[in-house]
Amino acid sequence: MSSVRLGRVSALALVLAGGLAGVALAQGKSSALAHPDLWPKAASPAAITDARTEAFITALMSRMTLEEKVGQTIQADAASITPEDLRKYPLGSVEAGGNTAPGGDDRAAPPLWVDWIKAYRAVALEKRPGHTPIPIIFGIDAVHGHNNIVGATIFPHNIGLGAARDPDLIRRIGEVTAREVAATGADWTFGPTVAVPRDERWGRAYEGYAEDPEVVKTYAGPMTLGLQGALVAGKPLAPGHVVGSAKHFLADGGTAGGKDQGDAQIAETELIRLHAQGYPPAIDAGVLTVMVSFSSWNGVKHTGNKSLQTDVLKGRMGFQGFVVGDWNAHGQVEGCSNTNCAQAWNAGMDMVMAPDSWKGLFENTLAQVKDGAIPMTRLDDAVRRVLRVKIKAGLFDDNRPLEGRFDLLGAPEHRAVAREAVRKSLVLLKNNGVLPVKSSARVLVAGDGADDIGKASGGWTLTWQGTGNKNSDFPHGQSIYAGIAEAVKAGGGSAELAVDGAFKVKPDVAIVVFGENPYAEFQGDLTNVEYQPGDKRDLALLKRLKAAGIPVVSVFISGRPLWTNPEINASDAFVAAWLPGSEGGGIADVLIGDKAGRPRHDFQGRLSYSWPKRADQEPINVGDPGYDPQFAYGYGLGYARPGKVGTLSEDPGAVSAAVNVDRYFVAGRVPAPWTLNAAGAVALKTLDAGAQENARQAVWSGEGNGALGVVGPPADLSRQTTGDMAISIKFRVDASPDKPVSLALACGESCGAAVDVTSTLSGAKIGEWRTAKIKLSCFKAKGADMTHVSSPFTLSSSGRMTLTFTEIRLASNEGDAVCPPT
């Protein structure tokens, strides 16, 4: 049965459904006990549980040892498990997390991915005494195309696709993504995301289609069918399809303050009305897995909430696939750790994601089944569900006709779908007659996003945070500038690229491409939605071009609506391009007309997120009391839908300063609230290193101990530690150390940990710039309290040494972070 939009339920209905618990909800008190009768019904297709499949599972399970059964319910990350490990620990799944790749190389060639995955598969299927051959299922985050692979087609992130309002396009994107994933050997993608983000300060807002469940409901089914195809009883998925996963169950987009892994403090009626609506369509379409969120509902972690997982998802919603956890999320359940959590299985978890904790978790879970802490019936149900999905995925048949078809990566027909998605996702906020641009015009293309496919693609692109990508990492892609240049050249015009806007000949029009740099959760979380607070360099560029008498078109790259009133005022046209991905030509399709200035394509996009009127206005969502956005949900101008936008207020409201926990020395400054101190036998001076006064040189004299440290008020870095982030320093050794050097993290008096970085510094070539990354988890493993970090960086030595550095900050571990040997 398809889902229905559920409005507010009367207090009487709540009482009837849940007795005293219903009364508590009706009175507005917090409860994390779900009442299944209130939830929409759904049902996995009967093709998932056909008689032939179930009989095969029963026979297989009769031959499995207890160790093999427990193993099927645990997933490890490939960075922390080798194929050989599977001989002793028969795990059911291996994944490649956002920063995991063959040999630790995020740019590994596609054949290396296939060989890597095959190695795990081969060990799992070995015929050896005492072993039941069962294929692993290999999972990956292909969330906007196969974004893990160099050369793949990168689609717009979901926030842009939501603006397109085109379910058929979504289905075709799913099909393309599945084909490219299948070509590289993976079986399972962790999508579609059916979150309904309600606060754009959340760093994952761009992963949701819309702030209202209306769009999510229409997309969840088509994306599932695109990825998996229609299920057929007794048959596996059709070739070129992969297993999908609806995520993150539940209300990851509804946490208080937009905090990642936070708490949704809402009544059950709102939980259902806003955050549950994407799951019934996905289940009805046959989605084979559902991923449970890190987050909580009214103080209880979903990973340990039986009423949601078992009573609602598997009961009322009739889900017959398997439920999987998120990255060590079980360790956040009360009474649990990363290596010990019977509560997760007993709540309904069928596969626990234990990327680096799998070994200890396997051993403890095995013991808990033996002593009855996890009932055998619960384990058997979990194993049956996992095997059911593997059978439907065709893993036992091992028929992979597209594996190794690397010609499918970035294939022309795939790129055409992505280009269509780009042009359909663009939302025109303002146009005072400058668009479309004649293809015969002289066009200046400016801004740091103009010729940067990595910036246009955003987070979850080759790496978790999406940072450090170059155009060469997208060999089949096209930057926004390249797309514009191609379009105007075809019409007899010209395009000049000047990131800083310094033109040689005065242009007829300037197209300025700017916006947010790539990020994912943690790094992308905000305290307010002002664009470039305190550093209005992009606004200055717009104003400089306007002052020169040049019409300005702004193309804004972002993972969410941001308060950009000053930038909109300084523009003759303003386009919300979101995170368009690898096909920049789709922007030119809409912005550049023909020689006479007639449009080639009109704007189709409508806002699926409300655009804020002030920077302090979050959260603001359609239907809220006092709803007063700058541009409302559903807004979008076009050539056939013109509209006048006057001068907007440039008052951001009562905006508090952002809480900076990750930048310690950047661009020659020490951002608040941190200070940089040199103590003892070390002297500090300012240098130029490619820019004015952007570097500091620290000289240790050897006349006693010297320490260079970053100090500030205590900061909670526990989430960043869980996310495997690292202390990153860009440095140059000018004189090698002659005595040991330590890097310490402090967490108050008598609290902290240090690692030896002598080899890192002494091994560096004199005068050569390099970057070192030390995992935060290194310090946690040595006993540091990561919830109370008062100094994230203190470099100490009693010897001589000279070090120049340009940056100290937290950064994503992209396979290049280490724990120095002790």
N, C-alpha and C positions, 0 to 999 in steps of 0.2 A: 504494500500500500504506500502511495506517495505521501510525503509529509504535508501537513496543513499548517498555516500560520496560526499560532496559538496566542490569543490575546490574554489579558489579565483574567485570572481565575478567581471566582468569588471566595470569600472567607469560608462559606459553608462547604464548598467543594473541597477546599484544603482540609477542613476538619474531617470530612467524610473519608478522604483519602489517607490521612495520616494521624488521626486522633490528636493527641496533645502536641505532637510535632507540627501538625498542620496549623493548630492554633498559634504556635510560636511564629510560624512563617507569616500567617495572616496579620499578626501584630508587629511584623517587621523585625523580629528577632532573628539572629543568625542561626542557620542550621545547614549541615552538609549531608543530610539524609534525604535522598531523592524518593519521590513517590511515583512509581512507574505509570500508574493509571493516568497521570497528568500529561504524559509525554506522547509525542506523535508515534504512530505505529509505522513499522517498515518490515521488510523481510528479505533476506538474501534469496536469490533465485534458487529454485529446487535443483538446478544443474550443479550447484556446489556440493550437494550431499546426495548425489545419485547412488543407487544401490551398488553399482559396480565399484565406485570409488570407496564407499564405506566398507565393503567386503575386503577390498585390497588392504585397507588400513588395519582392519581387525587381524588379518592374517600376518601382516608385517609386525604389528605390535606384539603378537604372541611370541615372536622370535627375538624381540629386543630385550637387552639387559636393562636393569634399573639405571646404570650409568648412561646408557645410550638414550634412555627416555629423558633423564635430567638434561643431558647435553642438548637435546633438540630444543629446549626452552631457553637457551642462553645464546646471545649474540656477542661476538667480539669484534673489535676494530682491527683491520688488517695491519695497522701500525704496531699492534701489540701482540699479534699472534702469527706464527709461521705455519705453513702447510704441515710441517712435521709435527707440530703440537697437536694436530687433530688425531694423530695416532693414539695418543694417550687421553686426550680430552675430546670426545666425539660431539663437538658443538653442532648446533643445527644451522647456524648462520654466521657469516662474516660480512662486515660492511666496510665501506670506504667513507669515513667521515669527511667533513668539509676540507680538512687539511691533510688527508691521507691519499697517497698515490704510490704507484710502483717505485720502489727504491727511494721513497721520500721525495720524488721529483714531480712537482705539480704540473710540469710541462712534459711529462713522459709521453712518448709517441703512442698512438693507439695500439699497435701490435704488442707493446709491453703490457698494456692493460689486459689484453686477451690472454697472454701467456701467464700473467700474474694470477688471474682468476681461475684459469685452468689448473694451476698448481694446487690450489685449495680443493677444487672439485675432484681432482684425481685421487688425492689421499682419502677424501670422504668415501669414494666409491671403490677403493681397493678391496680385493677379495683376500682376506687374511683370517687366520684362525681367531675365533672369538669375537669377530666384528661383523655387524650387520651393515652392508653398504646402503647408505642413505645419502642422497645428494644434499649438499649445503644449498642455501638460498643466499645469493650475494646481493646486498642492498646498497643503494647509493642515492644521494640527494640530487636528482635531476629535476630541479624545481622551476627552471625557466629555459627549457631545452636541456640537452645533455651538457650542462654547464661545467662539468668536470674535465672535459676533454678539449685540448687544443684542436681547433678546426671544426668543432661542432657548431650547429645553428643555435644562436642565443636569442631567445624570444624576449619580448618585454616582460618585466616582472608583473605579478598579478594585479597590482594597483592600476597599471595601464590597461590591462586586459579587461578589468572591471568597467573602465570608462567606455570600452567599445560596445558593450551590451549586445554581444553576438555569440550565442551558445554554439552555433555550428562552427565558428572559427575556433572556439575552445576545443571542440572535439577533434578538429584537424590538427591543432597544436599537439594534443595528446598523441595522436597517431604518429606524427613526425618524431616527437620525443621518444616514443617507444621504439621506433625503428633504429634511431641512432644509439639508444642504450643497448638494444639487442646486438648491434654491430660490434660493440666492444665487450660483449660477454656477460654483462650484468643481468640479473633476473628481476629486479625489484627496485622501484623508485619510491621514495618517501614523499608522495604527493597523490592527490591534490591537497593543497592547503585550503581548508574551508573555514578558517578563522574569520571573525567579524571584528576587526580592530576598532575600538571605540575611543582611543586616545593616540593621536599621531606622534606623541612623544616617545612611544614605544619603538625601539629600533628594528622591529620586525613588521611594522605597519605595511610596508610594501608587499609583504607576502600574502596579504588578504585582498580579495577582489573588491570589497566595499565595506563601508561602515554600517550598512543595512543588510539584513539577511536576504532581501529580495533578489539581489544579483547572485549571491552565493547559491541560493536554491536552484537557480536556473543553470548554473555552471557545473555543480558537483557531479551530476549524472553524465553530461556529455564528456567531461574530462576523464571520468572513470572509463567510459566506453571507448574513448580515444586511446587510452593507455592499454586497456586489457582486451578490448573487443567484447562482443556479446558472448556470454558463457553458453556452452552447449553440453548437455548431459552426456557423460561418458567420454568426453573429448577434452584435450588440453586447450589452452589458449592458442589461437591461430598464430602462425609464424609472424614474427615482427611485432608481437605484443608482449608486454611485461606486466608484472604484478604491481598494482597501485596500493596506496595507503592514505586514507582520509585522515587528516590531522589538523590540530592537536586537540584531542578530546580531553577537556572541553573548556571553552571560555578563556583560552590563552590571550585573546584580544580584549578581554574585559577586566583585566586586573586593575586594582586601584592605583591611580597615578601613572598608568602605562608602564608599570615596572615589569621587566622580564622575569619570568618564573615567580610572579607575584600571586596575589590573592584576589579573586573575584568576589567582592563583598556585595552580593546581590541576592534577591529573593529567587526562589525556584522558578516562579513564573517568568522572570526576566531571563534567567539562565536558559529556559526553554525558548522563549520568544525570540531572543537575539542570537544565541550561540549554538543552539542545537539544530537549526534548520538545514544545514548543509549535509548532515549525516544520513537522514532517511533517503534522499535521492541517490546518494552514493551507494548505500546499502542495497537499495532496490535495483540499481544498475549492476550490482555484483562486485563491488569493491572487496578485495580479498583480505586486506588487512586494515586495521585502524590503529593509529599511534596515539598513545595517551600523553597528555601534556605534563610538563614539569610543574605547572602551576597548581593553585589550590582553589577550592570553593569554600568560602566562609571558614577559612583556617585549616581545612583538611586537604592534604595533597591528593590529587586525582589518582596517582599511582597506587594509593592505598585505600581508595574509596570503593568498597564493594557495591554499594547501592547504585553507583553510576556505571561501573564496568559490567557487573553481573546482572543486576536487576533491570537496568535501563537498556544498556547497549546490547547485551546478549539475550535479554528477556523481551522487554517491550519492543525493541527495534529489530529483534529477530536476526541478529548478526551471527553468521555461521563460519566466518573466517577466523583469523587469529588476531589477538590484541598484542601489540608490541609497545614497549616502553621507549622513553627518550634517553639521551646520553647520561647514564648513571643517575637517572631521575629517582630510582628506587632508594638511593642513598639519602634522599631528602625526606623520606617518609619517617614519621615519628617512630623512634625505637629501632631504626634501621641504620646500616652503613652500606657503603658501596659493595661490600663483600658478604653481607648478611641481611636478608630481607624476606623472610617467609611471608610477611604481610602482603607483598606485591602479588605473589601467586594466589594467595587466599582471597585477595580482592577480585581476581579475575584475569590477571596478567598471564598471557600464554607464552610470551617470549620477552625476556628482560634484556635490554641493551646495556651490556657491561663492557664498554670498549677496552678499558685497561684493567678492569677488576674481575674479569671473567674467571680466572683460575680460582681465586679465593671464593668467589660466589658459587662456582661449580661444587667445590668441596663442601661448603656449608649447606648448600641446598640438598645435596645428596644425603648428608647427615640428617637434615630436617625431614626429608621424606621417610627415612628409615625410622626416625623416632616419632613420627606421626604429627609433627608440627605442620607439615604440609600433607594433607590427606592424599592417599594414593588415587582416589577418584578424581581429585582436582588435577593431579599431575597427568593422569591418563587423558582427561578432557583436553588439557593444553596440548599434549603430544598429538592427539587426534586432529585437532584444529591445525597445527603446524603441518602435519603430513598431508592433510586435505588440501591446503594451499599449494604445497609442493607438487602434488599430483595434478591439480588444475593448471599449474604453471608449466607442466610438461617436463619437469626436471628429471623424472624417472625415465622418460623416453630419450632424454639427451639429444633432442632433435633441434638443432640451432642453424637453420639455413642462412640466417643473416650474419652470424658471427664471422668476423673478419672482413665483412663488406665495408671497408673503410671509405669506399666511394660514396656511401650514404651520408657520411659526416659533412655537413655543409653542402649537400647536393643542391643543385639549382632549384629543383621543385620544392625543397624544404625551405630554402632562403626566400622563395616567393611567398610562402605562407607567413614567414616572419616579417617580411616587408609589408604585407597586407595588414598584419597585426599592428605594426608601428603606425601606419597612417590612420588606422581606425581608432587607435587609442589616444591620439592627440586631442587636447581640449583647448579651444581658443577662448581665452579669457578677455582679450581686448583686441580690437582692430579698428584703428582710426584711419582707414583707407589705404594703408600701405601694403596690405596683402590682397591678392597674390602678387608676388614679385614677377615682373616680366622676365622671361628667359633671355631676353636680349640685353638685360641691364648689366652694369658694372657693379658687382657685389663684393663687399668686404665681409669676410667671415672671421669673427673674432671670438675671444673667450677661451678659457682653458678646457672647455668640453668640446670644442669644435672638431678637433682632430684626435680624439681620445676615445677609442672604443671601450676601453676598460672603464672609464668614468661613466659612459653611457650604459654599461651593462650592470654596474653596481655590485653589491655583495653577492655571495654565493656564486662566484664566477671564477673558476679554476681553483680558488681558495675560499675558505670560509668567509673572510671579511672582504674578499674581492680586491685587495690592494696589490699594487705592484705590477699590474698587467699592462702590457704594451700592445700596440697595434699588430706587431708581429705574432702575438699570441692568438690572433684571429685571422688566419691566412685566407679564409673565405669571406671575411666580413668587410664592411664598408663604413668608414666614419661618416659623421654628419657632414663635415666639410666636403669629403670626397663625393658624397651624394649630391650636394648642392652644386659643386663644380661640374659634375657630369651633366646635370640638368641645364645649367646656364650655357655650357659649351654647346650643347645640342641646339640651343636657340640662338646662337650667335653672340651670346654675352661672355662675360669673364668673371672669374672668382679669384680673389686674392686672400690668402690666409695670413692673418696677423693676430696672434693670440692677445697681444697687448693693445690692439686697435691702431697701431701706428701704420697708416696707409702711405703708399707711394703716390698714387693718384686719387683725388677725391672720388669716392664711390657714389653711385646713385642711391644705395641703401646699404646699411650694415645689418648683418644677422649675427647676433651675439649669443653664443651657446655657453651657459654657465650653470652652476648649481652645486649640489652636494657631492662630496667625494664618496667613494664606496664604503659601505659599512654593513655589518650585520648586528645581531643582538649584542648587548654590552656597549660596544663602541658607538652604536647608533642611538642609544637612549639619550633623550634630551630632558631638560627641565622646563623649557618653553619653546615655542615654535617660531621665534624670530630668526630670519635668515641672516647669517654672518653678523651676529651681535658684536658691536665694538670693532668690527673690521670690515668696513663697507667697500672693499676694493672693487667688487663687481659693479656696485652702484656708481662708483667713481668713473669706471670705464663707460658706462651708459651715458652718464652726464657729459663726459668729455666729447663723445661722439655727437650727442645732441647739440652741444655748444658749437660744434663745427658745422652745424646746419645739415646734418645727415639724418635721414629717417632711420629709426632704430627698431628692429624686430628682435625681441628677446625669446630665446628658446631655453626654457628652464628645465634642467635635469634634476629630478628629486624623487625620493622614495616616499614622499608624503606632501600634502599641502603645507606650505610654510607662509608665515606672514612676510609678504614681499611688496607691501603697498608702495614703498619708495621706489622700488625697481619697476613696478607697473607704471607709476607716474612718469618715470623717466623713459618709458618705451612707447612707441607708436602702436606696436602690436606686442602681445604677450601670449606665448604658447606654453602650456603645461605639457611637457613631453615625457614626464615620469622617468623611468629607466628603460629606454627603448631597446637596448641590446645591440646586436651586431649588424643590424641592417639600417644604417643611417640614411640610405636612399629613400626610405619610407617617409622621412620628414620632408625631403625635397619634393616628393610626389604631391604634397599638399601645399607647401609654401611657395613653390615655383610654378608659375603658370606658363602659358605659351608666349609667343613673341608679342601678341597683342594684349597680354595681361589677363587672358581668360583662364580660370582655374582648370587644372587637369583632374583634381580630386577635391571634393569638399571635406571640411572637417566633420567627422562623425561623432567624436568622443563627447560624452557628457560626464560631469563630475560624479564619481561614485564615492567621494569623500567631500565633506563640506570644507570650503576654503575659509580660513579664519579672518575675522575683521581686525582682531588685535592679537598681539603675541601672547597675551596672558589669558586668552579666551578658551583654552583647552579644559576639558573636552567639550566639543560642540558637535552634535549629531542631529540629523534630521529627525523630527518628531519630539525632540527635547522641549520642555517648557522654556519659553523665552528664546526660542531658536532665532538667532540673529547673526548669520554668517556674512562674510564679504560677498562670496558667491555661493549660492545654495546648491545642495545636492541636486543633481540633474541639470545644472547649468552648463551651457556650452554654446558659444556663438558659431556661426558658419557663414560662408559666402551667400547662402540662401537664407540665412538667419542672422542678419546683421543686428547690431545693438550698440548703443552709445555707453561708454564708460567714462565718467567724469573724473575729476581729481579726487583721489582717495586720501583719507586721513593718514598722516604719517606718525600718529601717536601710537606707540606699541602697547600702551597700558602699563600697569604696574608689574614690570618684568623683573624678577629676581635674577641675580647673577647665577650663571650655570655652575653646577658643582663639578669641578674638574678633578677627576681621580686618575687620569691616565696620561697627562702631559706634564712633564717636569722641566724640560728645557727644549724649546722649539723656536726656531727662527731668531735666535739670539736673545730670547726672553725666557724668564722663569714664570710661567703662568700661575696666578693665585689659585689656591692658597699656599703654594709651596715656596720655599726659599732654598737657595743653593749656598752652602757654607763650606769654607775650607778651614780646617783646624789643624794645629800642630805644624809639623814640618812639611807643609805644602803651600805653595803660592799660586794664585789664580790671576790670569790676565785675559783681556779681550783681544780677539784676532778676527781678521777677515778670512773667510774660507769660501770664496765664490760669491759672497754677498757681504754687505757692510756689517761688521761687528756681529756676525752670526755664529761665531765660534768662541770657545773658551779653551785656554791652555792651562793645564795644571802641572806644576813642577814639584816633584818630591825631592827634597834636598838630601835625604838620607841621614839627617841629624836628629833622628828620633822618629816616632810614629807620626804619620800624616794621614788625614782622612778628608775626603771630599764627599759631602752628603747632601741629599735632598730631604728636607724636613717640613712637616706640616701637621695640621690637626689630624687625628686618627681617621683613616678611611677604611671602609669595608671593601676588600678586594676578594671576598670569598667567591662571588659569582665569576669574576675574571679568572680565578684559579681553577674553578670547575671547568671553565671554557678553554683551559690549556693555553692561556695567554702568557706573555713573556716580558721581562724587562729588556728593552732594546736600547742599545747605545751605538750611535754612529761615531766612529773614532779614527784617529790616526796616531800611531806610536811614533814619537819623535826621539825618544831614548828608551831602550828596553829596560825592564825592571831587573835589578840585580838581587832582589830578595822577594820572598813570597808576597803575593797580592791577594786580598780577599774582597769579595763583594757581599755585603750584608744587607738584610732587610730587618728593620726593627719594628716592634709592636708594643712599645711602652717599656717601662723599667723592667729589666731582667727578662725581657721577652724578645726573641729574635732568632735569626739563623744566618749562617754565612757559608759561602762556597768559595773554593779556591779557583781563581781565574788567572793564575800566573801563566799557565801554558797558553791560554787564549791571547794574552798580551805579548808574551815573549816570542810566540810563534808568528807574530805579525811582521810583515816587511816594513822596515823603517820608511816613513813618509807615505805609506799606502793607506788610502781610506778603505774602511771595511765596517761591517755591522755585526755585532754579536748579540745574540738573544739567549737569555737565561730564563728557563721556565719558572713561573711563580710556584708551581708544584714542587720544585726543588727545595724551596724554603719551607713550604708546608710540611714536606716529608721530614724535615729536620726539626720540626716542632714549633714553627712560627704560627702565631694566631693571625690568620688572614682576614679576620673581621675587624682588626684594630691596628692597621698599619700606619705607623707614625713616620717612618722613613723607608721608602721603597728602594732606596739606592744609597749605599755608602761604600765607597771604594777606599781601602786602607792598605798602607804598606809602611814599613820602617826603612825601606831601602830607597835607592835613587830610581827615578822614573820620570819621563815627560810624556804627557798624553794630551792631545787636542781632540775636542769633541764638538759636534754640531747638533746632536739630538739625544735626549734621554726621555723615554716614554714607554708606556705599555704598547705592545703590538701583538697581532695575531701570530700564532705559531703556524707557519706555512711549511712545516716539515724541516725548518731550519733552526729551531730552538733546541737547546740541550740542557742537561744537567751536567756541569763539569765533573770529571772524575774526582773522587775523594782520595 
